[in-house]
Amino acid sequence: MFNVYDNADEIETSYDALTKYLAGEITMDDVDFSRHKLLKNDMEAVTELKKEPYDDFSLDKWNLDSDLAKNNLPRLVSILVGEAPSVNDKYIPVYNAYNGQTETMQTKWANLKKMEEETFAKIVMGKADISEFDTFVENWKNQGGDQILKEINDELGK
């Protein structure tokens, strides 16, 4: 994602204003730019860069030949596509049940974390099949993961 922030509510405000602007529900005169300095530029740029239909943000629906595309397109796509889920979907936080460090974590966590990162990177990069995840889980458990889970559950049960 590519964003420069001007206020804490910039993403929500920009997404809302740009989608309403593209839908013809508001004009630039309806927007207070005093708190959102980047929004005016975004609205001016989206007018030149976005092709119809205005609710389809596929890359072929943008004017990629415009001089504005290089500087403005990444930001506009980031707001209108990348930020849509964070604006439209309800966020439900998930909190850790345990924040401590068990005895086994002190001695084995670094190796388990390294194994996880290497396995995930290989799978994501296509250097290992997704079935390698099952092997990773088995190795993680055998190399201390099961003991760590037991210690955490024991702590949480107190």
C-alpha positions in Angstrom: 0.0 0.0 0.0 1.1 3.5 -0.7 -0.2 6.3 1.5 1.0 9.5 3.0 -1.1 10.4 6.0 -2.4 13.8 6.9 -4.9 12.9 9.6 -5.9 9.8 11.4 -9.1 9.5 9.4 -7.6 10.2 6.1 -8.1 6.7 4.6 -11.8 6.6 5.5 -12.4 10.2 4.4 -10.5 9.8 1.2 -12.2 6.5 0.3 -15.6 7.9 1.1 -15.1 11.1 -0.8 -13.5 9.5 -3.9 -16.2 6.7 -4.2 -19.0 9.3 -3.8 -17.2 11.7 -6.2 -16.9 9.0 -8.9 -20.5 8.0 -8.4 -21.6 11.6 -8.9 -23.0 11.8 -5.4 -20.8 14.8 -4.5 -18.8 17.5 -6.2 -15.5 19.1 -5.1 -17.5 22.0 -3.7 -19.1 19.6 -1.2 -15.7 18.6 0.4 -13.9 20.4 3.1 -10.2 20.2 2.2 -8.9 22.1 5.2 -8.2 18.9 7.2 -7.3 16.7 4.3 -4.7 18.3 2.2 -4.1 15.4 -0.1 -7.8 14.8 -1.0 -8.1 17.7 -3.4 -5.2 16.5 -5.5 -6.7 12.9 -5.3 -10.0 14.1 -6.6 -8.5 16.1 -9.4 -6.3 13.2 -10.4 -9.0 10.6 -10.3 -11.0 12.7 -12.8 -8.3 12.4 -15.4 -7.1 8.9 -14.5 -10.3 6.8 -14.0 -12.2 5.5 -17.0 -15.8 4.3 -16.9 -17.3 2.3 -15.3 -16.2 4.2 -12.2 -16.9 1.4 -9.8 -14.5 -1.0 -11.6 -11.0 -0.5 -10.4 -9.3 -3.0 -12.7 -6.1 -1.7 -14.1 -7.5 -1.6 -17.6 -10.1 0.9 -16.4 -7.4 3.6 -15.7 -5.7 6.0 -18.0 -2.2 4.6 -17.6 -0.8 6.9 -20.4 -1.5 10.1 -18.4 1.4 12.0 -16.9 -0.5 11.9 -13.6 -0.5 8.1 -13.6 3.1 7.7 -12.4 2.7 9.7 -9.2 -1.0 9.5 -8.5 -2.2 6.0 -9.7 -0.4 4.0 -6.9 -2.0 6.2 -4.2 -5.5 6.1 -5.8 -5.5 2.4 -6.3 -4.2 1.9 -2.8 -7.1 3.9 -1.4 -9.9 2.6 -3.7 -8.9 -1.0 -3.8 -6.4 -1.7 -1.0 -8.2 0.2 1.7 -11.8 -0.9 0.7 -11.8 -3.9 3.1 -10.5 -1.9 6.0 -13.2 0.8 5.4 -16.1 -1.5 4.5 -15.6 -4.5 6.7 -16.1 -4.6 10.4 -12.7 -4.9 12.2 -12.7 -7.5 15.0 -9.5 -7.3 17.0 -7.8 -10.6 18.1 -5.8 -10.3 21.3 -3.0 -12.7 22.4 -4.1 -15.0 25.2 -0.5 -15.2 26.4 2.3 -12.7 26.3 4.9 -14.3 28.4 7.9 -16.5 27.6 8.0 -20.1 28.7 11.1 -22.0 29.7 11.1 -23.9 26.4 10.5 -20.7 24.4 13.7 -19.3 25.9 15.7 -22.2 24.4 13.9 -23.2 21.3 11.8 -20.3 20.0 14.5 -18.7 17.8 14.9 -22.0 15.8 11.2 -22.6 15.6 10.6 -19.1 14.3 13.4 -19.4 11.7 12.0 -22.7 10.5 8.6 -21.1 10.2 9.9 -18.1 8.2 12.0 -20.2 5.9 9.1 -22.7 5.2 6.6 -19.9 4.6 8.9 -18.1 2.3 9.6 -21.2 0.2 5.9 -21.9 -0.1 5.0 -18.3 -1.0 7.9 -18.1 -3.6 6.9 -21.4 -5.2 10.0 -23.2 -4.1 8.1 -25.7 -2.0 4.6 -27.2 -2.4 1.8 -26.2 0.0 2.0 -29.8 1.4 5.3 -28.7 2.9 3.2 -26.8 5.5 2.1 -30.2 7.0 5.8 -31.2 7.3 6.6 -27.9 8.9 3.8 -28.3 11.5 5.0 -31.8 12.4 8.6 -30.6 12.7 7.6 -27.5 14.7 5.6 -29.7 17.2 8.4 -32.3 17.5 11.2 -29.7 18.0 9.6 -28.0 20.9 6.3 -26.6 19.8 4.1 -29.1 21.6 6.1 -28.5 24.8 5.6 -24.7 24.4 1.9 -25.1 23.9 1.7 -27.3 27.0 3.6 -24.7 29.1 1.3 -21.9 27.8 -1.8 -23.9 28.5 -0.5 -24.7 32.0 0.1 -21.0 32.6 -3.3 -20.0 31.3 -5.0 -22.6 33.5 -3.6 -21.1 36.7 
